[in-house]
Amino acid sequence: MTLTEFLLAAGVVTIGATLQGSIGFGLGMLSVPLLVLIDPRLVPGPLLCASVGLTLLLTRREWRGIQFGDLKWALAGRVPGIAAAGVVLTVVPADKIAITFGILVLLAVALSASGLHVGPSPKTLLGAGALSGFMGTAVAIGGPPMALLYQRQSGARLRGTLSAFFVVGVAMSVVGLHLVGRFGWTELRLAAVLFPGVLLGFFISRRTADVLDSGLLRSAVLLISAVAGIAVIAVHVF
């Protein structure tokens, strides 16, 4: 990786980490399409590994908002989602998976914007956890399914619960990639290249999170989720 590529990658991850630190998700959504253009080796494994550090920092910062009762259901759903992704990645092209995911996210955003509200419950958490695990492992974008469940919750609760979910869930995805031969020492070294951007974005998000908590959080969740769906479709179609 050249110095120019390193600086570009660090800048992309900084912006993505700022976004995730502000609303609870978004690092993968923003970073994946751009990192693929800079160096395809940076996704999904290295980005997922670097994001573990961000989720640990956010979990500590938003500890009081974590809904621990919800986590058991979401994490229980993530396990089969990761397993399914590991199997599917060996036989189905990633672009077909991503396009389907993008369409599902856009549909969920449209239903939410229409006034339909589906909040966190054991069944919805299992389903969102499974979809998040599948897509997080397959294309490193697993935030929207969980975030849409918490769109009407407080900022601290959304960010805290999602971060705690991602701490365990993303680590599980990295292990899953390792078991199918998609994560090793090369990916670990590339993850270290991305980590300075993660740290900088985390510190910036301390201020931006306060701004969104003033009444803009739900709109931000819907907007970023829609952008995620469109971005995933666009990257794999054009």
Secondary structure, 3 states (H helix, E strand, C coil): CCHHHHHHHHHHHHHHHHHHHHHCCCHHHHHHHHHHHHCHHHCCHHHHHHHHHHHHHHHHHCHHHCCHHHHHHHHHHHHHHHHHHHHHCCCCCHHHHHHHHHHHHHHHHHHHHCCCCCCCCHHHHHHHHHHHHHHHHHHCCCHHHHHHHCCCCCHHHHHHHHHHHHHHHHHHHHHHHHHCCCCCHHHHHHHHHHHHHHHHHHHHHHHHHHHHCCCCHHHHHHHHHHHHHHHHHHHHHC
